[in-house]
């Protein structure tokens, strides 16, 4: 049955298709993202003009690909490195309101956008800071990111930032969104696992997209 929601917010059908158990609040928060990003993008460009019209597939749903690989438990902590305009951190924070998300980026104006959007959505589980990954203090269950650099460099940035205690099905470490052939890039990391996003999403955009899980050993 076609609902009024589907008529007025057709892009939300994509989220309903893959995440049918979202609450009314979560649906409302996701629906607000389009207007918020278009407004901020007019002042501070964080998403290309091409991508802003495909926000829910290329940014929101792509970010939520991590959730298809590993759901975050209440009370867990996640670090988003090189968050840019807030991806994957903002969509994941909406999906997991009882998980704490720390979003960092080396470009201050991008963090201004992230904080503005988090405030507008009332996301109390998001902390955004203008900071390089190497300077982050603390430990986390997972470090997430969207292809900010090659994996060897990324590991150097975050390898000492994982909790010793394990509480998820996957071991603590990195959950990395990336596309293309990763054979050479991951050749040094035999413990890495690849999850094809085409196993979860039907849209053509995800044809070469993956989530890389790389466990990291606790290092005090």
SULQUI-V476096 format. One record per backbone hydrogen bond with DSSP energy under -1.0 kcal/mol. NH is the residue of the N-H (numbers start at 1). CO is the residue of the C=O. Records with the same first field share a line. If there is no record, write none. Layout:
NH->CO / CO
//
This chain:
7->3
8->4
9->5
12->9
13->10
14->11
16->12
17->13
18->14
19->15
22->19
27->23
28->24
29->25
30->26
31->27
32->28
36->32
37->33
38->34
39->35
40->36
41->37
42->38
43->40
44->40
52->48
54->51
58->54
59->55
60->55
61->56
63->59
64->60
65->62
66->63
70->66
75->98
76->73
78->100
79->142
80->102
81->144
82->104
83->104
86->83
87->83
90->86
92->88
93->89
94->90
95->91
96->92
99->96
100->76
101->125
102->78
103->127
104->80
105->129
111->107
112->108
113->109
114->110
115->111
116->112
117->113
118->114
119->115
120->116
121->117
123->118
124->122
127->101
129->103
131->105 / 129
135->132
136->133
140->161
141->77
142->77
143->173
144->79
145->175
154->150
155->151
156->152
157->153
158->154
159->155
161->158
163->140
173->141
174->214
175->143
176->212
177->145
178->210
180->208
186->182
187->184
189->186
192->189
193->213
195->211
197->209
199->196
200->197
201->197
206->203
207->204
210->178
211->195
212->176
213->193
214->174
216->172
//
